Amino acid sequence: MNNYNSKNVFGTWIIINDNIYTINYNLSLKDVIQFLDYKNCALVSEHNQKIVTKYDEKFCTIKGLDKIEFVTIVGGG
């Protein structure tokens, strides 16, 4: 029987843009954005299929097996 758990000896698994990352401490969505260096981009953030506003990014706590999607907005013509 496979019993998958988001927490193991290596940390907690989260999914960002379909890639699995391991974290070892509590993070907010804002922390993840800063770590991935998205802070100066036009960015739309989604946490577990819900859009998160810029204001709420610092209050959005990341937990095991959370799914995060980032879409950057690029201008052009």
Backbone as CSV, one residue per row, in Angstrom:
resi,resn,N_x,N_y,N_z,CA_x,CA_y,CA_z,C_x,C_y,C_z
1,MET,0.842,-1.180,0.000,0.000,0.000,0.000,0.886,1.243,0.000
2,ASN,0.665,2.131,-0.951,1.384,3.401,-1.000,0.655,4.414,-0.142
3,ASN,1.355,4.935,0.820,0.766,5.938,1.697,1.618,7.196,1.600
4,TYR,1.266,8.075,0.655,2.056,9.273,0.435,1.737,10.311,1.490
5,ASN,2.774,10.930,1.980,2.633,11.957,2.996,3.431,13.155,2.518
6,SER,2.907,14.345,2.716,3.609,15.540,2.246,4.819,15.867,3.106
7,LYS,4.970,15.215,4.230,6.081,15.494,5.136,6.929,14.233,5.251
8,ASN,8.217,14.359,5.047,9.123,13.227,5.197,10.416,13.724,5.831
9,VAL,11.419,12.873,5.887,12.672,13.256,6.542,13.387,14.384,5.815
10,PHE,13.044,14.614,4.565,13.718,15.643,3.784,12.987,16.979,3.799
11,GLY,11.787,17.034,4.329,11.032,18.278,4.366,9.620,18.095,3.861
12,THR,8.988,19.202,3.544,7.610,19.226,3.076,7.596,19.484,1.577
13,TRP,6.796,18.731,0.839,6.708,18.883,-0.608,5.648,19.906,-0.970
14,ILE,6.005,20.796,-1.903,5.034,21.710,-2.501,5.226,21.656,-4.010
15,ILE,4.212,22.039,-4.746,4.259,21.990,-6.207,4.139,23.416,-6.732
16,ILE,5.154,23.839,-7.485,5.165,25.177,-8.074,5.294,25.027,-9.582
17,ASN,4.292,25.487,-10.308,4.260,25.381,-11.773,4.612,23.968,-12.233
18,ASP,3.991,22.971,-11.612,4.138,21.547,-11.929,5.515,20.971,-11.601
19,ASN,6.322,21.667,-10.823,7.606,21.152,-10.341,7.520,20.955,-8.835
20,ILE,8.085,19.862,-8.340,8.045,19.572,-6.911,9.257,20.195,-6.229
21,TYR,8.996,20.924,-5.148,10.042,21.530,-4.328,9.894,21.008,-2.909
22,THR,10.998,20.976,-2.185,10.985,20.577,-0.785,11.339,21.785,0.063
23,ILE,10.506,22.062,1.068,10.797,23.158,1.991,10.965,22.590,3.389
24,ASN,11.773,23.246,4.180,12.070,22.759,5.523,11.609,23.710,6.619
25,TYR,10.869,24.743,6.263,10.399,25.709,7.255,9.146,26.384,6.719
26,ASN,8.453,27.113,7.566,7.207,27.778,7.184,7.479,28.942,6.241
27,LEU,6.681,29.020,5.189,6.808,30.083,4.202,5.450,30.686,3.909
28,SER,5.473,31.938,3.510,4.273,32.557,2.944,4.446,32.557,1.424
29,LEU,3.370,32.827,0.724,3.463,32.919,-0.731,4.416,34.042,-1.124
30,LYS,4.424,35.115,-0.365,5.346,36.231,-0.633,6.806,35.773,-0.520
31,ASP,7.120,34.918,0.466,8.476,34.375,0.607,8.880,33.579,-0.633
32,VAL,7.956,32.782,-1.149,8.235,31.971,-2.342,8.495,32.877,-3.539
33,ILE,7.693,33.917,-3.691,7.869,34.863,-4.802,9.237,35.531,-4.728
34,GLN,9.650,35.936,-3.542,10.965,36.560,-3.378,12.085,35.558,-3.646
35,PHE,11.932,34.322,-3.170,12.954,33.299,-3.396,13.134,33.020,-4.889
36,LEU,12.034,32.962,-5.627,12.098,32.682,-7.063,12.398,33.936,-7.883
37,ASP,12.608,35.070,-7.216,12.966,36.350,-7.834,11.898,36.853,-8.808
38,TYR,10.636,36.660,-8.443,9.520,37.185,-9.220,9.058,38.537,-8.707
39,LYS,9.722,39.101,-7.716,9.208,40.282,-7.023,9.091,41.528,-7.904
40,ASN,9.834,41.608,-9.003,9.772,42.796,-9.854,9.030,42.539,-11.162
41,CYS,8.276,41.455,-11.224,7.544,41.093,-12.436,6.063,41.412,-12.282
42,ALA,5.406,41.592,-13.424,3.943,41.625,-13.417,3.516,40.170,-13.274
43,LEU,2.912,39.833,-12.148,2.717,38.432,-11.782,1.295,38.181,-11.296
44,VAL,0.739,37.053,-11.716,-0.522,36.563,-11.168,-0.188,35.302,-10.386
45,SER,-0.632,35.239,-9.123,-0.345,34.100,-8.253,-1.618,33.321,-7.985
46,GLU,-1.484,31.991,-8.041,-2.610,31.114,-7.743,-2.160,30.108,-6.697
47,HIS,-2.950,29.952,-5.643,-2.635,29.011,-4.559,-3.804,28.049,-4.435
48,ASN,-3.540,26.770,-4.706,-4.595,25.745,-4.671,-5.828,26.166,-5.475
49,GLN,-5.570,26.619,-6.689,-6.582,26.985,-7.685,-7.406,28.219,-7.314
50,LYS,-6.854,29.077,-6.459,-7.511,30.342,-6.122,-6.525,31.481,-6.341
51,ILE,-6.959,32.521,-7.033,-6.116,33.689,-7.276,-5.853,34.394,-5.947
52,VAL,-4.595,34.786,-5.739,-4.199,35.479,-4.508,-3.800,36.906,-4.875
53,THR,-4.362,37.881,-4.187,-4.021,39.282,-4.446,-2.638,39.600,-3.879
54,LYS,-2.042,40.665,-4.386,-0.730,41.102,-3.870,-0.791,41.331,-2.366
55,TYR,-1.873,41.931,-1.899,-2.020,42.207,-0.470,-2.029,40.910,0.346
56,ASP,-2.701,39.877,-0.136,-2.857,38.632,0.618,-1.663,37.682,0.520
57,GLU,-0.693,37.961,-0.353,0.463,37.066,-0.508,1.204,36.840,0.805
58,LYS,1.324,37.867,1.628,2.074,37.727,2.882,1.302,36.931,3.930
59,PHE,-0.018,36.822,3.770,-0.852,36.084,4.722,-1.131,34.647,4.277
60,CYS,-0.788,34.325,3.049,-1.057,33.001,2.482,0.063,32.046,2.892
61,THR,-0.215,31.141,3.826,0.784,30.207,4.346,0.832,28.957,3.476
62,ILE,2.046,28.522,3.150,2.245,27.347,2.316,2.298,26.105,3.202
63,LYS,1.549,25.066,2.792,1.517,23.796,3.527,1.874,22.661,2.575
64,GLY,2.077,21.483,3.129,2.454,20.322,2.334,1.465,20.011,1.222
65,LEU,2.009,19.705,0.057,1.280,19.357,-1.161,0.419,20.490,-1.712
66,ASP,0.671,21.721,-1.269,-0.010,22.865,-1.869,0.449,23.005,-3.310
67,LYS,-0.456,23.459,-4.156,-0.137,23.678,-5.560,-0.152,25.176,-5.830
68,ILE,0.969,25.669,-6.327,1.138,27.096,-6.600,1.422,27.262,-8.089
69,GLU,0.754,28.213,-8.694,1.000,28.543,-10.096,1.321,30.027,-10.187
70,PHE,2.348,30.349,-10.962,2.698,31.739,-11.234,2.625,31.962,-12.732
71,VAL,1.996,33.057,-13.119,1.949,33.456,-14.520,2.505,34.863,-14.589
72,THR,3.554,35.046,-15.390,4.122,36.381,-15.565,3.473,37.032,-16.783
73,ILE,3.268,38.324,-16.688,2.641,39.090,-17.760,3.751,39.801,-18.525
74,VAL,3.773,39.580,-19.830,4.797,40.187,-20.674,4.100,41.061,-21.710
75,GLY,4.527,42.306,-21.785,3.953,43.217,-22.768,4.611,43.037,-24.125
76,GLY,3.956,43.453,-25.121,4.511,43.353,-26.465,3.503,43.861,-27.476
77,GLY,3.897,43.787,-28.715,2.956,44.288,-29.711,3.207,43.714,-31.053
